[in-house]
Amino acid sequence: MPESTQLSSTDTLSKLSTLELAQVLAERLTIRPNDWHRLKSNRQARAREQAAAALIFLLKEQPEEALARFNQASGWLDRSISAPPCPSHGDHGR
């Protein structure tokens, strides 16, 4: 990265609050609708998405909401939760 671009990025980041930085991170880690079917069962992607959301709630001093999201992230990583079937496709298993 050119030095001028790096300085510009660093300067921009330093102007953001911690909450704003967390919101940018969460936005970047959110699974987009076009990627949903491909990533809905991707444990790493789902855990990252939930952990970023948890960080936002923690920074907003909403510990109960943060804990719920951290528990979801943990569940994805320890395999205690799985993606439900896609509601837009109906229940084809029955």
PyMOL commands that set and color helices and strands:
alter all, ss='L'
color gray80, all
select helices_A, chain A and resi 3-14+18-29+33-39+43-59+63-78+87-89
alter helices_A, ss='H'
color red, helices_A
deselect
rebuild
show_as cartoon
